[in-house]
Amino acid sequence: MAFREINAKLVEARVTPGTKLFSQRGAMIAYRGQVTFTPDLTGGQGGVLSMIGRRVAGEAAPLMTVEGDGTVMFGHGGHEIQVIELSGDTLHVEADRLLAFDGSLGRQTVFLGSQGGVMGMVRGQVTGQGLFTTALSGHGSVAVMAHGGVIELPIRTGRPVRVDPQAYVAHHGDVRNKLTAALGWRELVGRGSGEAFQLELSGSGMVYVQASEEKL
């Protein structure tokens, strides 16, 4: 089920009988046909315990299930939207960046501590991204949101990419990430910001960053 980009801030999806998609609650702008919208309380495939932990941490992004026969337009907060196509791989994305995605995709909540131990947790706390991230896998489409649009940066073997953690949106591929400290002139003169830390991604894949450090 592909999303059609209407403009930079709106996408449209076709819903057919027997299929479904998920979106952030409140993201439906308009629809045609016989379409139903119901709260999604499952927490993803095998993710009930992670969902509970995420809600305790205040990081849950409420979703709704969309089913029926028709077309639905999605948008949220006037944010720019990027559609990412998955072909059997896995996309790691911040929950608050998710606008909508195919129901055929496997969904799991991943604890950052399991992806780098203590440093994974430090990354979540220091960067403001929290302790959890969402992993979507399989074949299908994902619509993500960002401030100022999304930039795609390829990650190649032996050539890691370093990004401001506040600008990070998502990544996919055979990618490893770690948080590194970076002391720059802003810290020396007292104008500290996210540049005190960098998110280093290495391996082979793609990282998506927004053209802003502003959180959604």
N, C-alpha and C positions, 0 to 999 in steps of 0.2 A: 504494500500500500504506500505509494509515493505521495509526498507532500508537494503541492504546486505553490511556488512562491508568487503571490499576487503583487506584493511590493516588498520593500525592505522590512516592513513591520507586520505583515500579514501573510499567512499561509492557508491553503485550502487542502482538505483531505477528502477522499471518496470513501464512504463507509458502505460495505455490502453485507447482506445477510450471512451470518456464520463467521464474520470477522469482527474484530474490535480494535480500538486503539485507546491509549491513555493520554490524558492531558492534565495540566495543572488546573485545579478548580478555579473557576472564574475566568478561564482563558477563552471560552467560547464567545465569539463575536456575533456570528449569525450562522444559520443553517437552513438547508432545504431538504424536504423529504420527511420520512418517518424515522426520526433519530431519538434515542433515549440517552440520558446522562444520569449515572448513578455513582455514589461515592465508592472509591476503591479502598478496601480495608485489609487487603491481603498482605501488604508489605513486600510483595515480590515473591519469586520462586524460592521457597525455603528460607525466606527472610523475615519470619515473624519475630524471632528473638532480636534480630538486628533492628527491626522496625521499632520494637519497644524501647531498645536502648537509644535509638535515634530520637524518639519522641521525648524521652526523659532528658536528653541533652538539648532539646529544643531545636533539633535540626530537621524535623520531618517536613516534607513539602507535600501537602494534601493533593491527592490525585482523584480524578474521576474517570470512570469507564464509559466509553462512547460506543454505542452499538446501533444497528438498524440498517436503513437503506436510504442514503442521501449524501449530501456534501456538507462539510462543516468548515467554517473559517475560524482560525485561531490567531490570537494576539494577546499581549499582556503588557500593560504599563507603558506602551509606546516604545518598548525595547526593540532593537534590531534583531532579526531572526536569521539563523543559518541552518540549512538542511544538510545533514550528514548521512550518507548512505553506507550501511554496513553490509559486507559480503562474507559472512561467516566469521568475522573477527569480533573483538570486544571493545566497547567504548566506555572509558571511565569519565564520568561527568559529575560536576557539582549538582546536587539535587535542585537548588534554587535556580539553576540555569536551564532545567528541562522545561520545555513548553509542551511538547507532545511527542509520542512515539508509537510505532506499530505494536499491537498487542501480541504479535507473533514473536517478538524479541524476548529472550530470557532476561529476567531482571533480578539483581541481587544487591543487597546493601553490604558494602565492604568496610570493615573496620580498618582505619588507617594504621593502627598499631600492628596489624598483621602484614602490612606492606612496608616493612622497615623497622619493626619493633618500636623501641622508645622514640627513635627519630621520627617515625611516622606520626606518633602522638604529638611530639613537639611541633612538627610541621602544622598539624591541625590547629593547635592552640595558638601558636605564634602568628600564623598567617591569617587567622580568622576564618578558615575554611571549615573548622569543626573537626570532629573525630571520625566522620564517616564520609564515604563517597558512594555513588551509584554506578554499578556496572551493567551495561546492556550488551547482550551478545546474540549473534545469529544473523539472519538476513532481513533487512528492513530499513526503514527510514527513521531518523531522529531529528526533531526540530529543537534547537537550543537558542537561548536568548543571551544578549550581551549589550553592554553600553558602547555605543560608537562603532558597532559592527565587529565581525570576527575576522581574524587574520590566521591563515593556515601556515604553519612553519614545519617543514619536513625535518625529521630526525634521522640521521644517517649514522651507521656504525663508525665509531671513532670520532664523530663530530657531534658532541652533545649540544643541546640547546638550553640556555638559561633564561628563565622568564621571571618577571615580578610575580610573586604568588597571588597578589591581589588582582592581576590581570588574567590569571589562568582560568580557562573555561572547561576544557576537556582534552583527552588524548586517547589515541588507540594505536595498536600495533604491539610489537615486542619491545616494550618500553619500561625502563626502570627509573624511578625518581628518588631524589634525596634533597634535603634542605641544606643549603650551605650559607655560611655567614659571609657578609661582604661589607667591609668598613669603607665608607666613601666620604666625600667632603660634606655631604649633608649631615652625617652623624657628627663629624668633627666640629661643625659650627652650630650644632644644636637643632638642625632642621631634620630630625629623624623621620623616616617614612618606611614603607615596605621594602625599600632598597637595602635595608640592613640585612635582609635575607633574600636569597635567590633560590628558585626551584630549578634544580638541574635534572634534565631528562635525557637519558642516553639509550642507545640501542637502535631500533629501526621502527619508524612509524611516523605519526603526525601529532603535533600539539596545536590546539586552538586557543588563541588568546584574544581578549577584547582590547579595543583601542582606548582603554580607560582603566584607572585603578579603582573606580567607584563600584561598591558592592550593590547587588540588586536588592 
